[in-house]
Structures are given as structure tokens and as C-alpha cells.
Amino acid sequence: MDKRRILILGGTAEARDLAGVLAGRADLAVTLSLAGRTLDPAPQPVPVRTGGFGGAFGLAAYLEKEAIDLLIDATHPFARQISANARAASAATGVPLLRVERLGWEAAEGDRWTRVASMAGAVAALGEAPRRVFLAIGRQEAKAFDAAPQHHYLVRSVDPVDPPLDACDVQYLLARGPFAVEAEVALLREHRIDIVVSKNSGGEATYGKIVAARILGLPVVLVERAETQDLHHAGTVEDAVRLADHLVGSSRKRGV
Ligand SMILES: NC(=O)c1ccc[n+]([C@@H]2O[C@H](COP(=O)([O-])OP(=O)(O)OC[C@H]3O[C@@H](n4cnc5c(N)ncnc54)[C@H](OP(=O)(O)O)[C@@H]3O)[C@@H](O)[C@H]2O)c1
């Protein structure tokens, strides 16, 4: 039997989990694609290809060359470029696209959130007066906070922020989630943090800081994600498996 070929755009726990489920299927050949940003990526359950494709055209060319039957975009909710490229490449090639995106966090009682639409909005939300900021947004957009050098920053990321921030009062912490609530409470206390900046990433792995801020009564500046516009959309790995079966089946019928 010809195996149906699936390309998963990854870099998230969901992509790894989904690959793990699909890896057990004899009728599928699954490849996981990583951007190659992380110096020491976590092990993956299926064959991995690494590095950019060269924009939407490059991705479309890859889909055709590798005779991919289904493209699954399971990248991070804030990885906007690759998701736009996935939509364009799917439209150009006719390869069906499934978006797998975990739900965002919803405020609970005691949360003191300021929701903003961008990193620039998060910088502005910190205000003029110097504050002790826990910057837990990853390293790629940390430089936006050069615009507010009056604050103290505790910056946590998987890989080093390079070049470093312009602000002179900055501490860097290298760590990879998941992060437990108790440890997050201790971290915020130890560094006398008075405000947290986070993306609304959703999921469990990085939710600990949100709960810790709630416990300590601290405000959180939450950068919201852009609205998704994908036709086939799954919020969980289980939904993704069901939809992937459906889409692989319909692409077989069309003979694509
Ligand atoms: N942004 C976040 O907060 C965040 C958090 C956790 C994990 N991640 C993961 O880290 C990776 C990079 O995120 P980003 O925000 O830099 O993405 P991005 O801005 O949307 O993508 C920038 C470029 O990186 C390449 N790329 C991104 N994801 C790729 C993938 N899975 N496979 C192959 N190439 C990929 C593409 O290059 P070409 O145009 O050359 O194809 C893309 O145009 C993503 O895989 C994402 O899932 C991101």
C-alpha cells in the first residue's frame, strides 16, 4: 500500500505529540519540520528536516517535490510568518492544510491582565516609572523592550538573547519549560518582580507563571495572538488526528 505523506510544521509540544501519535500508523509517512532556531532541540518521534524552505514558494516547491498529501501547520500561535507561508503554499499547490493551534488562556478570578495586541503595546503598557519586569516571551522579540530601558528586566529564554538588551539592569535566565507553579512563585519572589510580560501562548507548559502572578497578586501584560483564518482547524491533538484522517482521505479521492 502506498503510504500517504504528511509534513508537520513543528517547533511545539503539540507538533511533537501529534507526530508521536501518527508515527504508529503503517499507512502514513510523516516528516516533521523544524526552523532550526533552538540550539539543542528536543528529540522527535518521526524523521526531521531542519531549516527554512525559502518562503511560501520554497515551501510549495517542497510539497510538490516530496509529493506531500497533507500539510499540518502545528507551529506556535505566535509564529506568524510560517503560518502565512503554509496558507499560501497550500493555496498554490492544492495540498490540504490543517492548522493545529492550542487555545489561548482565559482570565480566571484574581487575574490582573492587561491585554495588548503587540510587543510594542506591551512595552507601552509597562508605563514610564521603572518597574521590575519578568520578561517571559522568548528571545526573538525581547529587543522590543530596548524602547523602555528604565525598567529592570529578568529575561527567561531557551537560548541566549543575542545581542543583549540595551537596558543596563537586565538579568538573563536560560531555561526550557515546563515550569511548575511553586518554582514560578519562588522565582518571582526572589527577583522581587512587580509585573509579568507574557504571550497568550495557551497550553500547560508555560501557564505556571500566570498562576504564580495570580497567587502573588501581580499584574500581567498579555500579548494576544492574531485571529486565525484557517479552513481546517484543530485545538487539540485528538481533533487533529481525526481531521488529518479526513483530509488525507479526501486528498486520496481527488488523486492529488
Ligand atoms: N514565536 C514564538 O513565540 C515561538 C515559541 C515557541 C516555539 N516557536 C517555534 O519556533 C519556530 C520559529 O518561530 P518564529 O516565530 O521565528 O517563526 P516565524 O517568524 O513564523 O517564521 C520565520 C521563518 O522561519 C522559518 N520557519 C519557521 N518555522 C519553521 C518550521 N517549523 N520549519 C521550517 N521553517 C520554519 C520559515 O523560513 P522560510 O520562509 O525560509 O521557510 C519562516 O518564514 C517555529 O517552528 C515555532 O513553532 C515559536
Ligand as a Chemical Component Dictionary entry (heavy atoms), coordinates in Angstrom:
data_LIG
# 
_chem_comp.id                   LIG 
_chem_comp.type                 NON-POLYMER 
_chem_comp.pdbx_formal_charge   0 
_chem_comp.three_letter_code    LIG 
# 
loop_
_chem_comp_atom.comp_id 
_chem_comp_atom.atom_id 
_chem_comp_atom.alt_atom_id 
_chem_comp_atom.type_symbol 
_chem_comp_atom.charge 
_chem_comp_atom.model_Cartn_x 
_chem_comp_atom.model_Cartn_y 
_chem_comp_atom.model_Cartn_z 
_chem_comp_atom.pdbx_ordinal 
LIG N1  N1  N 0  7.233  32.639 18.063 1  
LIG C1  C1  C 0  7.173  32.013 19.225 2  
LIG O1  O1  O 0  6.790  32.576 20.268 3  
LIG C2  C2  C 0  7.559  30.554 19.332 4  
LIG C3  C3  C 0  7.502  29.914 20.589 5  
LIG C4  C4  C 0  7.816  28.545 20.686 6  
LIG C5  C5  C 0  8.196  27.861 19.554 7  
LIG N2  N2  N 1  8.257  28.505 18.351 8  
LIG C6  C6  C 0  8.657  27.721 17.162 9  
LIG O2  O2  O 0  9.873  28.242 16.700 10 
LIG C7  C7  C 0  9.907  28.232 15.265 11 
LIG C8  C8  C 0  10.260 29.614 14.750 12 
LIG O3  O3  O 0  9.296  30.548 15.230 13 
LIG P1  P1  P 0  9.245  32.020 14.619 14 
LIG O4  O4  O 0  8.305  32.811 15.448 15 
LIG O5  O5  O -1 10.615 32.519 14.314 16 
LIG O6  O6  O 0  8.553  31.705 13.201 17 
LIG P2  P2  P 0  8.143  32.683 12.015 18 
LIG O7  O7  O 0  8.560  34.077 12.314 19 
LIG O8  O8  O 0  6.724  32.439 11.686 20 
LIG O9  O9  O 0  8.992  32.080 10.818 21 
LIG C9  C9  C 0  10.143 32.719 10.275 22 
LIG C10 C10 C 0  10.758 31.789 9.255  23 
LIG O10 O10 O 0  11.349 30.663 9.908  24 
LIG C11 C11 C 0  11.172 29.503 9.119  25 
LIG N3  N3  N 0  10.359 28.554 9.883  26 
LIG C12 C12 C 0  9.556  28.792 10.950 27 
LIG N4  N4  N 0  9.034  27.657 11.427 28 
LIG C13 C13 C 0  9.522  26.661 10.648 29 
LIG C14 C14 C 0  9.363  25.262 10.636 30 
LIG N5  N5  N 0  8.593  24.630 11.562 31 
LIG N6  N6  N 0  10.020 24.557 9.683  32 
LIG C15 C15 C 0  10.802 25.172 8.763  33 
LIG N7  N7  N 0  10.996 26.503 8.722  34 
LIG C16 C16 C 0  10.368 27.234 9.654  35 
LIG C17 C17 C 0  10.495 29.948 7.843  36 
LIG O11 O11 O 0  11.534 30.272 6.940  37 
LIG P3  P3  P 0  11.339 30.194 5.353  38 
LIG O12 O12 O 0  10.474 31.354 4.988  39 
LIG O13 O13 O 0  12.719 30.262 4.801  40 
LIG O14 O14 O 0  10.664 28.889 5.051  41 
LIG C18 C18 C 0  9.760  31.197 8.292  42 
LIG O15 O15 O 0  9.459  32.090 7.242  43 
LIG C19 C19 C 0  8.546  27.754 14.801 44 
LIG O16 O16 O 0  8.709  26.439 14.334 45 
LIG C20 C20 C 0  7.653  27.819 16.027 46 
LIG O17 O17 O 0  6.713  26.770 16.069 47 
LIG C21 C21 C 0  7.959  29.829 18.218 48 
# 
loop_
_chem_comp_bond.comp_id 
_chem_comp_bond.atom_id_1 
_chem_comp_bond.atom_id_2 
_chem_comp_bond.value_order 
_chem_comp_bond.pdbx_ordinal 
LIG N1  C1  SING 1  
LIG C1  O1  DOUB 2  
LIG C1  C2  SING 3  
LIG C2  C3  SING 4  
LIG C2  C21 DOUB 5  
LIG C3  C4  DOUB 6  
LIG C4  C5  SING 7  
LIG C5  N2  DOUB 8  
LIG N2  C6  SING 9  
LIG N2  C21 SING 10 
LIG C6  O2  SING 11 
LIG C6  C20 SING 12 
LIG O2  C7  SING 13 
LIG C7  C8  SING 14 
LIG C7  C19 SING 15 
LIG C8  O3  SING 16 
LIG O3  P1  SING 17 
LIG P1  O4  DOUB 18 
LIG P1  O5  SING 19 
LIG P1  O6  SING 20 
LIG O6  P2  SING 21 
LIG P2  O7  DOUB 22 
LIG P2  O8  SING 23 
LIG P2  O9  SING 24 
LIG O9  C9  SING 25 
LIG C9  C10 SING 26 
LIG C10 O10 SING 27 
LIG C10 C18 SING 28 
LIG O10 C11 SING 29 
LIG C11 N3  SING 30 
LIG C11 C17 SING 31 
LIG N3  C12 SING 32 
LIG N3  C16 SING 33 
LIG C12 N4  DOUB 34 
LIG N4  C13 SING 35 
LIG C13 C14 SING 36 
LIG C13 C16 DOUB 37 
LIG C14 N5  SING 38 
LIG C14 N6  DOUB 39 
LIG N6  C15 SING 40 
LIG C15 N7  DOUB 41 
LIG N7  C16 SING 42 
LIG C17 O11 SING 43 
LIG C17 C18 SING 44 
LIG O11 P3  SING 45 
LIG P3  O12 DOUB 46 
LIG P3  O13 SING 47 
LIG P3  O14 SING 48 
LIG C18 O15 SING 49 
LIG C19 O16 SING 50 
LIG C19 C20 SING 51 
LIG C20 O17 SING 52 
# 
